[in-house]
């Protein structure tokens, strides 16, 4: 595999010991792969949305399904911050902004937040993801998984950004005008969405209500990425890869290979399975599925 195995290597030595031709192959971005995957994901959203809007028997059972499909666009927005899902930089930007609008997650701001998370993964006082403490009691876990804290935090964030109150040492001053402008455009867009409900409730049934119902699934998924991982600098130890089904990997744009992503974030989603094959003997924190992770997480808190 053109990789010299080193016992107990850290993430930096792993990447440095990959042969140049292997690195080049793994980092190859592809519009075709990205658009094919996007067509499948958006096709599922549009298909389920059409069933809901047409009022098929049992349509209301499809609301959480639609929600899960939409909220997992987060994994696409997440990868777009790295400019890797597509070869076209413009396409990465457009898709990132659209996903951010659907999820109330401003893309310009999230890029810097997320890159800081990669730089300081699981480091207290440095990783911005640790600013909100992971739930350590069952009641706190239930509140977290409900998704309600996410929505309230995002509303506050958007309002603060629109008012020019963008905080965080990870935000470069040069990016602040773009971040503020994006937040204002998003708020204007949401005002139009709410106004449209006076004419037709369609967006409520195929988007707004479903994302509320689907958010708990994303909260459960995200907890597995770093929850209960050691707070050390080595990405092989502070990040978890979760073994799951092909359907789940598709929905999450292969991000269940999360150690792989953190060790080598320049690798696009469609190359993560290949990276996993090279890296699998080095993985140190894994879980046999999201149900297994959740059970273990809750057991430690009982």
BAFI-3210 file (N, C-alpha, C; in Angstrom, 3 decimals, decimal comma, padded with zeros to 6 digits):
// residues 302
n [1|2|3|4|5|6|7|8|9|10|11|12|13|14|15|16|17|18|19|20|21|22|23|24|25|26|27|28|29|30|31|32|33|34|35|36|37|38|39|40|41|42|43|44|45|46|47|48|49|50|51|52|53|54|55|56|57|58|59|60|61|62|63|64|65|66|67|68|69|70|71|72|73|74|75|76|77|78|79|80|81|82|83|84|85|86|87|88|89|90|91|92|93|94|95|96|97|98|99|100|101|102|103|104|105|106|107|108|109|110|111|112|113|114|115|116|117|118|119|120|121|122|123|124|125|126|127|128|129|130|131|132|133|134|135|136|137|138|139|140|141|142|143|144|145|146|147|148|149|150|151|152|153|154|155|156|157|158|159|160|161|162|163|164|165|166|167|168|169|170|171|172|173|174|175|176|177|178|179|180|181|182|183|184|185|186|187|188|189|190|191|192|193|194|195|196|197|198|199|200|201|202|203|204|205|206|207|208|209|210|211|212|213|214|215|216|217|218|219|220|221|222|223|224|225|226|227|228|229|230|231|232|233|234|235|236|237|238|239|240|241|242|243|244|245|246|247|248|249|250|251|252|253|254|255|256|257|258|259|260|261|262|263|264|265|266|267|268|269|270|271|272|273|274|275|276|277|278|279|280|281|282|283|284|285|286|287|288|289|290|291|292|293|294|295|296|297|298|299|300|301|302]
n.u [000,809|002,142|002,836|004,668|004,461|004,197|004,448|002,099|001,871|001,264|-001,230|000,067|002,495|001,466|000,287|002,536|004,029|002,763|003,007|003,869|002,344|000,145|-000,984|-001,692|-003,655|-005,586|-006,386|-007,753|-010,255|-013,674|-016,070|-017,956|-018,320|-019,205|-021,539|-023,102|-023,578|-024,870|-027,138|-028,460|-029,001|-030,478|-032,491|-033,824|-034,825|-036,541|-038,257|-039,505|-040,599|-042,431|-044,244|-045,261|-046,435|-048,391|-050,143|-050,274|-051,556|-050,872|-048,978|-048,007|-046,301|-044,017|-042,824|-040,726|-038,828|-038,291|-037,227|-034,842|-033,433|-033,034|-031,655|-029,262|-027,894|-026,166|-023,738|-022,765|-022,547|-020,636|-018,425|-018,093|-016,923|-014,300|-013,788|-013,924|-015,986|-016,595|-014,856|-015,014|-014,574|-016,437|-018,840|-018,656|-018,911|-021,490|-023,182|-022,547|-023,562|-026,322|-027,032|-026,489|-028,466|-030,813|-030,473|-030,215|-027,657|-025,125|-022,954|-020,502|-019,629|-019,570|-017,522|-015,077|-015,407|-015,508|-013,009|-011,355|-012,115|-010,995|-008,294|-007,878|-008,892|-010,955|-009,661|-009,734|-010,813|-009,830|-010,878|-013,684|-016,034|-016,260|-017,199|-019,853|-020,864|-020,609|-023,400|-023,725|-025,455|-028,444|-030,823|-029,804|-028,778|-031,121|-032,299|-030,348|-030,368|-032,899|-032,723|-033,632|-031,956|-030,052|-031,476|-032,326|-029,858|-028,792|-030,554|-030,043|-027,347|-027,473|-028,853|-027,076|-024,830|-025,888|-026,222|-023,687|-022,173|-020,155|-018,478|-015,522|-012,288|-011,350|-012,314|-011,309|-010,540|-010,820|-012,830|-015,170|-017,009|-018,199|-019,361|-021,241|-022,867|-023,861|-025,421|-027,412|-028,646|-029,616|-031,497|-033,305|-034,167|-035,446|-037,536|-039,036|-039,729|-041,389|-043,388|-044,396|-045,885|-048,317|-049,594|-049,330|-049,042|-047,009|-044,101|-043,867|-044,691|-042,967|-040,426|-039,914|-041,255|-040,406|-037,527|-037,342|-038,266|-036,374|-033,902|-033,044|-031,899|-029,571|-028,241|-027,677|-025,984|-023,817|-022,783|-021,332|-018,995|-016,891|-017,530|-016,818|-014,214|-010,641|-009,130|-006,851|-004,075|-003,639|-005,131|-005,896|-006,764|-008,512|-010,795|-013,573|-014,218|-017,089|-018,547|-020,897|-023,974|-024,220|-026,195|-026,344|-023,782|-023,961|-025,974|-024,659|-022,546|-020,182|-018,979|-019,060|-016,625|-014,808|-012,455|-010,633|-011,254|-010,459|-007,754|-006,780|-007,892|-007,978|-008,840|-011,433|-014,954|-015,641|-013,328|-012,774|-013,458|-011,352|-009,144|-009,713|-009,205|-006,434|-005,778|-006,976|-005,768|-004,599|-006,554|-007,930|-010,056|-013,173|-016,570|-019,152|-021,442|-024,166|-026,163|-024,847|-022,842|-024,427|-025,706|-023,485|-022,582|-024,696|-024,801|-022,494|-023,299|-025,241]
n.v [-001,214|001,105|002,341|002,863|001,016|002,102|001,401|002,533|005,097|008,657|011,011|012,826|011,613|009,440|010,538|011,756|009,557|008,410|007,493|009,742|009,359|008,001|009,879|011,815|010,438|009,946|012,527|013,433|015,322|015,308|016,350|014,721|012,510|013,909|015,239|013,072|011,813|013,891|014,125|011,757|012,163|014,594|013,774|011,859|013,519|015,216|013,307|012,125|014,439|015,024|012,938|013,558|016,074|015,365|013,994|011,185|008,030|007,696|009,716|011,391|009,836|010,001|012,380|012,556|011,032|012,581|014,732|013,658|013,118|015,743|017,080|015,743|016,858|018,450|017,084|017,324|020,132|020,473|019,138|020,762|022,994|022,308|022,371|020,103|018,263|018,614|019,119|021,613|024,774|026,812|025,410|024,015|026,178|027,228|025,035|024,673|027,062|026,806|024,492|025,453|027,405|025,852|024,594|026,459|027,298|029,311|029,425|030,782|031,612|029,111|027,758|028,806|028,266|025,478|024,765|025,618|023,782|021,492|022,126|022,226|019,853|018,449|019,718|021,185|024,514|025,399|024,052|024,993|023,516|022,425|024,387|024,275|022,166|018,591|016,415|015,168|013,921|011,956|013,433|015,797|014,758|013,948|016,446|017,618|015,865|016,296|018,376|020,954|022,806|023,271|024,628|026,985|028,100|028,572|030,467|032,628|032,990|033,752|036,190|037,676|037,692|039,078|041,549|042,382|041,363|039,356|036,841|035,161|033,913|032,546|033,685|035,439|038,906|039,880|038,348|039,054|041,061|039,564|037,485|038,817|039,945|037,620|036,528|038,457|038,289|035,691|035,935|037,627|035,898|033,918|035,413|035,751|033,091|032,588|034,413|033,214|031,172|032,222|032,068|029,435|026,323|024,627|024,608|024,407|021,776|020,174|020,950|022,746|021,660|018,904|019,150|019,798|017,451|015,666|016,436|015,250|012,772|013,579|014,800|012,554|011,148|012,973|013,077|010,757|011,220|012,454|012,095|011,121|010,541|010,539|013,569|014,533|015,340|013,709|012,602|010,007|009,151|011,025|011,050|009,295|006,473|005,102|002,063|001,189|000,945|000,708|002,406|004,336|005,407|006,534|008,484|010,157|011,097|009,563|010,270|008,764|007,501|008,866|009,283|008,863|011,069|013,200|012,721|013,060|015,500|016,592|014,705|013,835|012,970|010,697|009,260|008,383|005,674|004,265|005,380|004,444|001,701|001,700|002,746|001,274|-000,506|001,172|002,439|003,480|004,253|003,159|002,266|-000,153|000,648|003,069|002,669|001,014|002,748|004,751|003,282|002,560|005,123|006,135|004,214|004,710|006,912|006,340]
n.w [000,000|-000,215|002,159|005,024|007,840|011,142|014,454|016,766|015,691|015,308|014,069|012,395|011,665|010,329|007,969|006,839|006,146|004,032|000,644|-002,046|-004,437|-003,464|-001,732|-003,643|-005,097|-003,123|-002,448|-004,626|-005,947|-007,142|-009,396|-010,606|-008,834|-006,600|-007,520|-008,301|-005,857|-004,530|-006,139|-005,515|-002,768|-002,709|-004,411|-002,867|-000,843|-002,321|-003,369|-001,096|-000,066|-002,091|-001,777|000,745|000,265|-001,551|-000,043|000,459|001,723|005,153|005,154|007,124|008,609|007,206|007,803|009,882|008,517|006,245|007,629|008,726|006,381|005,463|007,600|007,637|005,590|006,797|006,998|004,449|004,191|006,148|004,964|002,780|003,903|003,866|001,196|-000,407|-001,403|-004,104|-007,223|-008,310|-007,042|-006,861|-006,928|-004,512|-002,755|-003,352|-002,779|-000,084|001,050|000,459|001,881|004,435|004,685|004,715|007,132|009,097|009,636|009,276|006,586|006,027|008,577|009,845|008,526|009,561|012,265|012,168|011,048|013,073|014,985|013,829|014,003|016,741|017,874|020,291|022,395|025,443|026,051|023,660|021,373|019,668|019,622|022,103|023,667|024,280|026,684|026,670|027,187|030,456|032,127|032,306|031,980|030,882|028,553|027,212|026,766|025,144|022,917|021,972|020,221|020,520|021,968|019,967|017,894|019,202|019,860|017,318|016,263|017,996|017,340|014,598|014,775|016,348|014,627|012,432|013,568|013,722|015,734|015,818|017,369|018,656|018,653|016,503|014,220|011,470|011,019|008,444|007,371|008,589|007,462|005,353|006,786|008,381|006,374|005,141|007,234|007,433|004,915|005,126|007,224|005,955|003,972|005,498|006,472|004,154|003,725|005,933|005,312|003,055|004,082|004,642|002,300|001,382|003,114|002,410|002,666|005,386|005,904|004,363|005,000|007,373|009,725|009,447|009,824|012,494|013,638|012,717|013,714|016,242|015,417|014,104|016,233|017,851|016,141|015,869|018,451|018,612|017,238|018,710|021,325|024,622|023,922|024,428|025,625|023,984|021,771|019,595|016,681|016,204|018,607|019,724|018,244|016,847|014,801|013,398|012,771|010,424|008,508|004,879|003,919|005,940|005,794|003,265|003,665|005,466|004,031|004,059|006,456|008,863|008,833|010,641|012,124|010,094|008,480|010,159|010,571|008,006|006,528|003,958|002,227|000,071|000,489|-001,076|-001,243|001,256|002,061|000,795|002,099|004,632|004,327|004,161|006,615|008,661|010,519|012,311|013,733|016,820|018,425|018,167|017,204|017,160|015,528|015,848|017,709|019,515|020,418|021,648|023,665|025,266|025,961|027,486|029,511|030,968|032,317|034,081]
ca.u [000,000|003,045|002,805|005,516|003,735|004,946|003,615|001,737|002,081|000,218|-001,835|001,017|003,431|000,731|000,158|003,865|004,573|002,083|003,763|003,297|001,300|-001,038|-001,574|-002,322|-004,872|-006,572|-006,857|-008,366|-011,658|-014,404|-017,427|-018,848|-018,659|-019,992|-022,870|-023,853|-024,022|-025,836|-028,376|-029,133|-029,475|-031,563|-033,587|-034,583|-035,557|-037,625|-039,216|-040,301|-041,371|-043,564|-045,227|-045,914|-047,281|-049,531|-051,048|-050,456|-051,942|-049,770|-047,962|-047,443|-045,197|-042,841|-042,264|-039,385|-037,923|-037,891|-036,366|-033,517|-032,781|-032,611|-030,661|-027,960|-027,158|-025,099|-022,459|-022,300|-022,066|-019,390|-017,315|-017,891|-015,991|-012,961|-013,736|-013,572|-016,976|-016,584|-013,624|-015,297|-014,641|-017,709|-019,885|-018,535|-019,432|-022,935|-023,829|-022,368|-024,503|-027,683|-027,217|-026,531|-029,770|-031,801|-030,206|-030,037|-026,250|-024,454|-021,797|-019,263|-019,228|-019,303|-016,218|-013,997|-015,683|-015,163|-011,565|-010,764|-012,356|-009,989|-006,968|-007,785|-009,874|-011,127|-008,757|-010,499|-010,392|-009,380|-011,839|-014,959|-017,129|-016,343|-017,785|-021,077|-020,451|-021,318|-024,333|-023,155|-026,542|-029,489|-031,731|-029,100|-028,686|-032,431|-032,465|-029,422|-030,802|-034,150|-032,405|-034,110|-030,837|-029,410|-032,242|-032,291|-028,504|-028,588|-031,312|-029,264|-026,134|-027,804|-029,189|-025,827|-024,000|-026,532|-026,013|-022,255|-021,571|-019,517|-017,445|-014,701|-010,921|-011,083|-012,862|-010,390|-011,201|-011,127|-014,025|-016,342|-018,051|-018,916|-020,148|-022,383|-023,744|-024,553|-026,446|-028,521|-029,357|-030,343|-032,673|-034,258|-034,730|-036,386|-038,736|-039,814|-040,289|-042,529|-044,461|-044,990|-046,828|-049,630|-050,174|-049,368|-048,290|-046,166|-042,756|-043,985|-044,830|-041,881|-039,120|-039,774|-041,598|-039,512|-036,187|-037,485|-038,416|-035,189|-032,700|-032,508|-031,047|-028,269|-027,577|-027,143|-024,867|-022,673|-022,176|-020,411|-017,751|-015,833|-018,026|-016,075|-012,865|-009,630|-008,851|-005,441|-003,871|-003,543|-006,431|-006,242|-007,316|-009,553|-011,888|-014,099|-014,828|-018,228|-018,877|-022,339|-024,490|-023,949|-027,198|-025,961|-022,605|-024,430|-026,690|-023,707|-021,440|-019,024|-018,354|-018,795|-015,164|-014,485|-011,017|-009,987|-011,447|-009,674|-006,331|-006,400|-009,110|-007,950|-009,395|-012,874|-015,818|-015,689|-012,066|-012,603|-013,369|-010,003|-008,270|-009,995|-008,508|-005,022|-005,628|-007,792|-004,980|-004,165|-007,695|-007,866|-011,359|-014,212|-017,811|-019,877|-022,762|-024,607|-026,911|-023,851|-022,226|-025,390|-025,873|-022,294|-022,533|-025,689|-024,442|-021,474|-023,903|-026,304]
ca.v [000,000|002,252|002,978|002,193|000,920|002,475|001,078|003,637|006,389|009,662|011,359|013,530|010,648|008,616|011,241|011,993|008,303|008,000|007,788|010,879|008,963|007,642|011,151|012,451|009,708|010,129|013,919|013,803|015,711|014,930|016,862|013,611|011,779|014,778|015,482|011,812|011,623|014,952|013,789|010,735|012,734|015,530|013,003|011,269|014,609|015,655|012,218|012,034|015,677|014,910|012,046|014,311|017,145|014,775|013,441|009,738|007,430|007,612|010,709|011,993|008,985|010,358|013,655|012,397|010,532|013,779|015,521|013,045|013,354|017,139|017,506|015,152|017,744|019,016|016,437|017,916|021,480|020,273|018,849|021,918|023,920|021,868|022,517|018,791|017,372|018,808|019,698|023,025|025,556|027,539|024,463|023,801|027,350|027,324|023,960|024,958|028,116|026,283|023,608|026,296|028,053|024,849|024,103|027,602|027,245|030,172|028,714|031,558|031,494|027,718|027,342|029,150|027,488|024,071|024,623|025,721|022,470|020,565|022,488|021,997|018,814|017,916|020,376|022,124|025,896|025,730|023,530|025,702|022,567|022,112|025,529|023,705|020,921|017,372|016,049|014,199|013,318|011,470|014,542|016,693|014,049|014,035|017,826|017,791|015,069|016,848|019,340|022,307|023,733|023,628|025,646|028,262|028,644|029,070|031,716|033,666|033,228|034,520|037,566|038,328|037,928|040,126|042,826|042,668|040,909|038,066|036,578|033,978|034,216|031,826|034,439|036,492|040,202|040,066|037,581|039,538|041,657|038,503|036,744|039,666|040,051|036,342|036,395|039,360|037,694|034,519|036,392|038,113|034,716|033,277|036,260|035,401|031,751|032,734|035,104|032,272|030,305|032,864|031,678|027,969|025,703|023,574|024,574|023,936|020,313|019,441|021,428|023,296|020,656|017,753|019,318|019,730|016,043|014,911|016,897|014,303|011,765|014,190|014,978|011,241|010,862|013,842|012,715|009,630|011,618|012,726|011,888|010,196|010,300|011,231|014,949|014,553|015,965|012,700|012,374|008,592|008,898|011,980|010,971|007,925|005,928|004,253|001,099|001,286|000,400|001,473|003,464|005,399|006,064|007,384|009,623|011,027|011,416|008,781|010,838|007,817|007,327|010,197|009,350|009,027|012,455|014,123|012,487|013,549|016,206|016,958|013,593|014,019|011,923|009,472|008,545|007,946|004,209|003,842|005,771|003,517|000,441|001,912|003,205|000,532|-001,123|002,219|002,991|003,176|004,497|002,799|001,751|-001,037|001,199|004,199|002,138|000,536|003,916|005,406|002,437|002,708|006,496|006,276|003,325|005,375|008,038|005,847]
ca.w [000,000|-000,251|003,476|005,991|009,100|012,342|015,609|017,637|015,042|015,470|012,785|011,539|011,091|009,374|006,693|006,264|005,645|002,809|-000,570|-002,775|-005,390|-002,679|-001,315|-004,795|-005,431|-002,064|-002,405|-005,890|-005,858|-008,348|-009,567|-010,944|-007,614|-005,730|-008,076|-008,247|-004,470|-004,245|-006,836|-004,718|-001,509|-003,007|-004,995|-001,761|-000,185|-003,197|-003,489|000,130|000,001|-003,020|-001,156|001,823|-000,288|-002,264|000,959|000,337|003,008|006,114|004,815|008,331|009,052|006,424|008,260|010,457|007,471|005,507|008,498|008,797|005,093|005,342|008,593|007,339|004,696|007,623|006,695|003,197|004,507|006,895|004,056|001,910|004,558|003,456|-000,259|-000,954|-002,030|-005,555|-007,751|-008,551|-005,806|-006,859|-006,572|-003,071|-002,062|-003,550|-002,028|001,331|001,443|000,398|003,039|005,617|004,772|005,104|008,484|009,997|010,003|008,302|006,042|006,188|009,983|010,198|007,986|010,494|013,476|011,958|010,860|014,415|015,595|013,306|014,506|018,189|018,157|021,642|023,332|026,265|025,977|022,313|020,410|019,890|019,831|023,523|024,393|024,829|027,338|026,310|028,274|031,385|032,894|031,406|031,676|029,975|027,277|026,573|026,313|024,032|021,767|021,446|019,170|020,843|022,239|018,701|017,172|019,930|019,740|015,955|016,122|018,681|016,555|013,390|015,162|016,762|013,447|011,628|014,270|013,722|016,990|015,562|018,359|018,460|018,228|015,261|013,088|011,024|010,825|007,027|007,012|009,316|006,603|004,633|007,765|008,747|005,204|004,960|008,271|007,102|003,787|005,616|007,957|004,955|003,333|006,420|006,516|002,966|003,950|006,845|004,588|002,110|004,799|004,582|001,015|001,318|004,206|001,843|003,244|006,771|005,941|003,705|005,462|008,716|010,729|009,377|010,396|013,948|013,995|012,323|014,391|017,229|014,787|013,864|017,533|018,245|015,240|016,145|019,741|018,442|016,579|019,685|022,677|025,478|023,422|025,244|025,245|023,638|020,462|018,543|016,068|016,304|019,928|020,125|017,271|016,732|013,587|013,733|011,724|010,250|007,256|003,667|003,831|006,857|005,227|002,167|004,237|006,159|003,130|004,511|007,644|009,943|008,823|011,156|012,418|008,797|008,058|010,978|010,328|006,673|006,101|002,544|001,454|-000,121|001,031|-001,882|-001,078|002,650|002,186|000,421|003,204|005,731|004,069|004,483|007,999|009,617|011,596|013,241|014,458|018,250|019,046|017,203|017,774|016,257|015,250|016,666|018,858|020,474|021,042|022,526|024,845|026,102|026,443|028,557|030,614|031,783|033,018|034,952]
c.u [000,845|003,021|003,702|004,808|004,661|004,042|003,357|001,912|000,953|-000,254|-000,854|002,000|002,741|000,692|001,528|004,467|003,792|002,936|003,095|002,187|000,019|-001,744|-002,323|-003,632|-005,958|-007,164|-007,602|-009,855|-012,351|-015,792|-018,399|-019,275|-019,546|-021,400|-023,723|-024,404|-025,087|-027,173|-029,157|-029,746|-030,653|-032,762|-034,454|-035,418|-036,753|-038,692|-040,112|-041,152|-042,586|-044,654|-045,988|-046,894|-048,496|-050,518|-051,311|-050,873|-050,729|-048,670|-047,276|-046,314|-043,893|-042,176|-040,889|-038,371|-037,382|-036,934|-034,964|-032,754|-032,250|-031,506|-029,289|-027,262|-026,075|-023,753|-021,890|-021,793|-020,730|-018,226|-017,050|-016,986|-014,551|-012,740|-013,405|-014,689|-017,009|-015,230|-013,791|-015,423|-015,962|-018,859|-019,851|-019,165|-020,955|-023,660|-023,710|-023,357|-025,944|-027,977|-027,333|-027,869|-030,833|-031,678|-030,004|-028,586|-025,437|-023,100|-020,491|-018,738|-018,796|-017,947|-015,107|-014,164|-015,176|-013,658|-010,826|-010,955|-011,332|-008,602|-006,794|-008,748|-009,808|-010,159|-009,534|-009,916|-009,954|-010,374|-013,187|-016,140|-017,302|-016,891|-019,128|-020,760|-021,287|-022,213|-023,782|-024,187|-027,630|-030,433|-031,087|-028,970|-030,016|-032,674|-031,581|-029,937|-032,113|-033,908|-032,823|-032,975|-030,124|-030,154|-032,190|-030,916|-028,278|-029,362|-030,536|-028,011|-026,426|-028,105|-027,929|-024,942|-024,575|-026,343|-024,532|-021,549|-020,985|-018,371|-016,662|-013,336|-010,579|-011,603|-011,877|-011,150|-011,617|-012,417|-015,296|-017,388|-018,856|-019,831|-021,403|-023,374|-024,527|-025,685|-027,655|-029,331|-030,173|-031,605|-033,735|-034,937|-035,736|-037,673|-039,634|-040,463|-041,517|-043,694|-045,161|-046,012|-048,223|-050,376|-050,357|-048,560|-047,264|-044,801|-042,776|-043,958|-043,644|-040,491|-039,123|-040,104|-040,697|-038,145|-036,232|-037,553|-037,160|-033,931|-032,178|-031,599|-029,652|-027,518|-026,949|-025,908|-023,628|-022,004|-021,131|-019,070|-016,604|-016,269|-017,266|-014,735|-011,860|-009,363|-007,343|-005,315|-003,851|-004,926|-006,850|-006,912|-008,475|-010,773|-012,283|-014,579|-015,930|-018,559|-020,392|-022,732|-024,119|-024,931|-026,827|-024,729|-022,997|-025,082|-025,733|-022,467|-020,118|-018,352|-018,356|-017,316|-014,549|-013,034|-010,252|-010,066|-010,572|-008,179|-005,895|-007,596|-009,117|-008,532|-010,898|-013,664|-015,730|-014,395|-011,856|-012,622|-011,982|-009,003|-008,470|-009,248|-007,022|-004,817|-006,200|-006,996|-004,505|-005,307|-007,677|-009,193|-012,431|-015,462|-018,513|-021,318|-023,156|-025,447|-025,939|-023,167|-023,166|-025,602|-024,700|-022,231|-023,488|-025,350|-023,428|-022,050|-025,056|-025,775]
c.v [001,268|003,043|002,189|002,184|001,250|002,247|002,330|005,009|007,366|010,099|012,061|012,567|009,737|009,281|011,423|010,731|007,723|008,387|008,930|010,491|008,553|008,912|011,803|011,769|009,956|011,536|014,339|014,087|015,431|015,561|015,720|012,861|012,623|014,989|014,221|011,578|012,655|014,652|012,732|011,296|013,682|014,807|012,378|012,333|015,035|014,573|012,103|013,282|015,635|014,009|012,758|015,322|016,590|014,105|011,953|009,168|007,250|008,631|011,289|011,147|009,319|011,643|013,488|011,845|011,703|014,619|014,970|013,266|014,784|017,476|016,890|015,837|018,489|018,392|016,926|019,334|021,415|020,021|020,015|022,966|023,573|021,998|021,202|018,005|017,472|019,367|021,193|023,777|026,324|026,632|024,153|024,950|027,424|026,277|024,200|026,000|027,599|025,357|024,423|026,975|027,063|024,455|025,209|027,687|028,038|029,618|029,471|031,446|030,070|027,252|027,611|028,419|026,064|023,881|024,789|024,414|021,458|020,868|022,108|020,891|018,309|018,502|021,413|023,536|026,340|025,272|024,217|024,760|022,219|023,282|025,141|022,333|019,738|016,949|014,928|013,589|012,910|012,602|015,508|016,067|014,145|015,433|018,095|017,111|015,599|017,793|020,760|023,265|024,166|024,770|026,993|028,911|029,225|030,356|032,859|034,018|034,098|035,977|038,323|038,651|039,067|041,506|043,194|042,253|039,512|037,877|035,328|034,342|033,562|032,573|035,529|037,785|040,404|039,369|038,165|040,219|040,601|037,731|037,523|039,745|038,762|036,184|037,272|038,818|036,483|034,933|036,932|036,942|034,016|034,103|035,957|034,034|031,837|033,429|034,146|031,364|030,912|032,490|030,171|027,397|024,681|023,476|024,127|022,416|019,572|019,882|021,777|022,287|019,427|017,971|019,340|018,274|015,231|015,270|015,919|013,240|012,322|014,411|013,657|010,897|011,674|013,531|011,631|010,062|011,812|012,459|010,801|009,788|011,050|012,640|015,113|015,109|014,968|012,381|010,903|008,265|009,822|011,962|009,508|007,646|004,963|003,359|000,997|000,748|001,289|002,632|004,637|006,136|006,974|008,647|010,637|011,322|010,814|009,335|009,923|007,379|008,605|010,338|009,588|010,479|013,409|013,932|013,122|014,283|016,646|015,866|013,783|012,783|010,616|008,672|008,048|006,422|003,675|004,200|004,838|002,200|000,553|002,100|002,248|-000,103|-000,111|002,780|002,548|003,386|004,242|002,350|000,913|-000,542|002,281|003,755|001,672|001,704|004,553|004,599|002,591|004,092|006,666|005,399|003,982|006,531|007,607|005,606]
c.w [000,000|001,047|004,403|007,325|010,266|013,534|016,431|017,008|015,386|014,092|011,853|010,893|010,091|008,008|006,037|005,680|004,469|001,602|-001,343|-003,742|-004,676|-002,206|-002,472|-005,152|-004,398|-002,071|-003,667|-005,714|-007,187|-008,361|-009,830|-009,701|-006,708|-006,232|-008,076|-006,847|-004,107|-004,916|-006,067|-003,452|-001,754|-003,622|-003,930|-001,058|-001,026|-003,332|-002,268|000,283|-000,908|-002,443|-000,044|001,244|-001,035|-001,318|000,798|001,692|003,926|005,871|006,040|008,917|008,329|006,909|008,924|009,461|006,649|006,341|008,586|007,496|004,985|006,332|008,323|006,178|005,477|007,257|005,371|003,434|005,229|005,950|003,122|002,557|004,199|001,944|-000,950|-001,636|-003,548|-005,974|-007,960|-007,230|-005,717|-006,439|-005,075|-002,293|-002,162|-002,718|-000,532|001,835|001,450|001,573|004,315|005,786|005,239|006,575|009,508|010,489|008,986|007,876|006,251|007,616|010,312|009,666|008,999|011,821|013,301|011,753|012,185|015,181|015,107|013,866|015,974|018,643|019,599|022,664|024,143|026,197|024,597|021,242|020,643|020,083|021,308|024,340|024,983|025,389|026,856|027,477|029,140|032,320|031,918|031,003|030,689|028,588|026,520|026,010|025,094|022,765|021,182|020,274|019,483|021,207|020,963|018,026|017,883|019,819|018,353|015,704|016,774|017,883|015,335|013,714|015,571|015,559|012,606|012,253|014,352|014,982|016,830|016,539|018,023|017,926|016,903|014,033|012,673|010,728|009,371|006,607|007,624|008,423|005,847|005,572|008,149|007,586|004,990|005,971|007,943|005,928|004,222|006,360|007,003|004,249|004,213|006,557|005,320|003,111|004,851|006,152|003,626|002,777|004,838|003,297|000,932|002,468|003,716|002,521|004,706|006,810|005,329|004,182|006,946|009,808|010,638|010,009|011,922|014,405|013,694|013,084|015,458|016,622|014,524|015,169|018,004|017,422|015,634|017,481|019,581|017,863|017,572|021,124|023,414|024,890|024,305|024,720|025,079|022,218|019,314|017,989|016,088|017,641|020,282|019,211|017,078|015,305|014,013|012,544|011,622|008,880|006,067|003,522|004,735|006,343|004,068|002,705|004,831|005,316|003,613|005,760|008,868|009,979|009,382|011,595|011,128|008,327|008,856|010,782|009,012|006,060|004,644|001,654|001,309|000,290|000,251|-001,816|000,351|002,812|001,815|001,516|004,392|005,537|004,412|005,982|009,044|010,758|012,621|014,079|015,915|018,966|017,992|017,950|016,719|016,080|016,239|017,852|019,934|021,172|022,050|023,800|025,804|026,725|027,626|029,758|031,534|032,614|033,925|036,371]
res [x|x|x|x|x|x|x|x|x|x|x|x|x|x|x|x|x|x|x|x|x|x|x|x|x|x|x|x|x|x|x|x|x|x|x|x|x|x|x|x|x|x|x|x|x|x|x|x|x|x|x|x|x|x|x|x|x|x|x|x|x|x|x|x|x|x|x|x|x|x|x|x|x|x|x|x|x|x|x|x|x|x|x|x|x|x|x|x|x|x|x|x|x|x|x|x|x|x|x|x|x|x|x|x|x|x|x|x|x|x|x|x|x|x|x|x|x|x|x|x|x|x|x|x|x|x|x|x|x|x|x|x|x|x|x|x|x|x|x|x|x|x|x|x|x|x|x|x|x|x|x|x|x|x|x|x|x|x|x|x|x|x|x|x|x|x|x|x|x|x|x|x|x|x|x|x|x|x|x|x|x|x|x|x|x|x|x|x|x|x|x|x|x|x|x|x|x|x|x|x|x|x|x|x|x|x|x|x|x|x|x|x|x|x|x|x|x|x|x|x|x|x|x|x|x|x|x|x|x|x|x|x|x|x|x|x|x|x|x|x|x|x|x|x|x|x|x|x|x|x|x|x|x|x|x|x|x|x|x|x|x|x|x|x|x|x|x|x|x|x|x|x|x|x|x|x|x|x|x|x|x|x|x|x|x|x|x|x|x|x|x|x|x|x|x|x|x|x|x|x|x|x]
***
